[in-house]
Amino acid sequence: MGKGKSFFAVEAATGNSLPVEFAGATLDEVNEASALAWEAFPSFSETGLETRAAFLDRVALEIEAIGDDLIVRAMAETGLPRGRLEGERARTVGQLRLFAKEVRAGRFQELRFDAGDPTRKPVPKPELRLRNVALGPVAVFGASNFPLAFSVAGGDTASALAAGCPVIVKAHSAHPGTSELVGHAVQKAVSDSGLHPGTFAMLFDTGFEVGQALVADHRIKAVGFTGSRRGGMALVKIASERKQPIPVYAEMSSINPVILFPNALQQRGADIGKAFAGSLVLGAGQFCTNPGLLIAIDGPGLDAFKDAARAALAETPAQTMLTGGIFKAYCEAVQRLASHSSVAELARGQDGKEFQAATVLFETDASSFLAHPELQEEVFGAAGLIVKCSDERQVLEVLDNLEGQLTIALQVDEADHPAAQVIVPRLQQLAGRLLINGFGTGVEVSPAMVHGGPFPATSDGRSTSVGTLAIYRFLRPVSYQDFPDVLLPSALQNSGTGK
Amino acid sequence: MGKGKSFFAVEAATGNSLPVEFAGATLDEVNEASALAWEAFPSFSETGLETRAAFLDRVALEIEAIGDDLIVRAMAETGLPRGRLEGERARTVGQLRLFAKEVRAGRFQELRFDAGDPTRKPVPKPELRLRNVALGPVAVFGASNFPLAFSVAGGDTASALAAGCPVIVKAHSAHPGTSELVGHAVQKAVSDSGLHPGTFAMLFDTGFEVGQALVADHRIKAVGFTGSRRGGMALVKIASERKQPIPVYAEMSSINPVILFPNALQQRGADIGKAFAGSLVLGAGQFCTNPGLLIAIDGPGLDAFKDAARAALAETPAQTMLTGGIFKAYCEAVQRLASHSSVAELARGQDGKEFQAATVLFETDASSFLAHPELQEEVFGAAGLIVKCSDERQVLEVLDNLEGQLTIALQVDEADHPAAQVIVPRLQQLAGRLLINGFGTGVEVSPAMVHGGPFPATSDGRSTSVGTLAIYRFLRPVSYQDFPDVLLPSALQNSGTGK
């Protein structure tokens, strides 16, 4: 595709190059893609709702039409198992169809009508009509850990297209073959829908140059990103230093605390420990919502939890990580925790081959956790840390010192409700989603989902990247005052959808 | 009030000190106010809707109860005439009451309910309930040009309080007496409503230290500002460099272009010229929505417009500006334009005493305007610039090179509609509000109003600072998964307002 530096895809399980070569984009190609997207923007943003919805449905169909090739390719490139990838594909096409429905419903336009009153004193009241308009072309960065649902045609792309924004994807170099298959599917849907070819483009790059140039381009009006804190903040910086700064929706780092309440621990500490182990190792821990931190008051209930978690983890095989780089970073982070003076290793999963990570569960006490802010840093992978507290007061102190999170889960029994009632109002200031007696690792794609949260979980805690609310990230309100019907956008005309 | 450096209010018309002394805040007092606001936040954000609405109504009543003292004081400090200030007071209390209604209606909570399905395969569907929660304590900067409607109890304060956010106002030093009267009114309403005293605080400072410390304080979670581009961007920088960056809603600079279409000019060029002159000099041009730029195709219609504007402006007396600093900056900016090699002076209003500014209307041609980006810089005051274009193509070129605006107005007759239809889609990318056959200087406080726009009109073009939508600036969504009723916030309970 591109004319830049070429590269090979890498098999996650072996670190070996796969046979097909991919070509990175040049800066000229970034410029060309941005120019095309800008050209496509006026028509794409004003397509009728049915046209845009049908296009999203068609993208879903085209992705399904790739068939098993997509799964096989993604398995090779990411090391993720078939079942997980089939589920992720279902989620990806389901997401596109959900946004198609959302577009058809039209609510996201948020139409408002204020009647005028020419007789009002001292000044006449103007007539005002309001709707949301699309921000403009959006740059989307594919994520390493969800090669389908947070990548080329993932949540950011689906919600930006639904909003009426052309999309340029910077594909993640960890799964170029998967990206190419999906990218072609979207391009076919664009063309078969008779849309401007600039509606969608995809660029490859194994480095940072292409992505940085994209975010700096004056025709790009918003950015969607899922990845590391360092990567996200680098994009935020570029976006804020532009002549016209633009919003960056970067989902970055979260350790998703789980608070174990005393009665729940006492009644079913072992059950919770086993369930926790299952959540921790899901997808080799490579979820944004991986439960990386446990907070509990020490005692027999916590001991039962630990025993069960230890037993479950001991039987857990090592799992292939997404890339050699992620594997290396995980090993280093685990090593840092293992050698930390205030941290003890509590349990460890089975070892594996190279690129396969063993799960590790650590523990520390509340005072050490509070004294060492580095213990809050996200470890991307299946590593967890238990923070033992001496009493409820210490639990509160730990909570008051937590950074922003995507999710916080509470394990509670009925007898814990009074204590939980005290804590929930604080927790809602810390996270986008709170869960009772579950773990955050399943992220439902639905209207009431929030997959977002205060910094550093995301760079913009007022938004979500999963669920129908995600469309609002790419919209802004415009008010039309005293417009004759013929000059109004059709949704606001007297004969339009809104009146 | 404060323990910092004291200062006197200044009479706008004379530059003389007024007799009462005010005390600036110290950094200790900033810290104390933030600590109190943080303490007030949990209870204030969870007040029942009726309690919060009644509080806003009470603030309006208390402001009215100050009576004429408020108007007299504001007249002295700002130089604005009685009629304008009485209108602004009506707008301020009307705004508070509108937000009270909005709070009672409860729509801003955006409650969402997704039913669960424990039998779903392969994984059960969780139950999700969503609501918007308040961001936290908000710092509001009073504006110099609206001593009531954009100051201590103005739009930012009203919308933040409505959202459930405690507010700390940094009062503008140009009208400390006015601020103190309103600040006491709000404090009385807080106390009479039985709310936590940290719900509202006001700080004085003649410099930047207090405001900067406020924005940097970790307990402040959002900022509302109306003022200069330099001032707004300084706050954006501080907010983005915090350990936890926060949103800044800064309304900064806009020249509010007016596009004069050929048929409208031909039919009623003189009428438009007269109406324009009236809008330009309103409030000595000290409106964010002041029409500072006219774009038109040269010809007899434009000549008629210019003749009428010239005649009207020649009869316009000079007007007292808000402060000596603003007067000086206006004179310098006018001088820069007058001596600009590509700019000609077209009309001038009457001269006045010191601190009184004369209106000036300049003209240039499109090529010069495009070649000199500095001609787009906002002149705060009653100065306008006409950009003469040779044809429609040149009008489009000028539009394509405009920065973001609060408003863009079109003067059109029916015969201009085809040409306007081409331009409107571009304009909606440039401004928050578009008007037909009017000027942007009246800003209606209502549900369909957008007083915002792309950078540099504001630092966040996805929002509005006037109208009921303004409340959304201070909210973020939170999702509650599988919560027992007793742990949910009341609005989301089965017996709550939403179900």
Interface residues (C-beta under 8 A of the other chain):
Chain A: P42 E46 G87 R112 F113 D114 P122 V123 K125 P126 L128 R129 L130 V133 L135 G136 V236 S240 Q244 P245 P247 E403 G404 V412 E414 H417 A420 Q421 V424 P425 R426 Q428 Q429 A431 G432 R433 L434 L435 I436 N437 G438 G442 E444 S446 P447 A448 M449 V450 G452 P454 F455 P456 S459 D460 G461 R462 S463 T464 L469 L475 R476 P477 V478 S479 Y480 Q481 D482 F483 P484 V486 L487 P489
Chain B: P42 E46 G87 R112 F113 D114 P122 V123 K125 P126 L128 R129 L130 V133 L135 G136 V236 S240 Q244 P245 P247 E403 G404 V412 E414 H417 A420 Q421 V424 P425 R426 Q428 Q429 A431 G432 R433 L434 L435 I436 N437 G438 G442 E444 S446 P447 A448 M449 V450 G452 P454 F455 P456 S459 D460 G461 R462 S463 T464 L469 L475 R476 P477 V478 S479 Y480 Q481 D482 F483 P484 V486 L487 P489
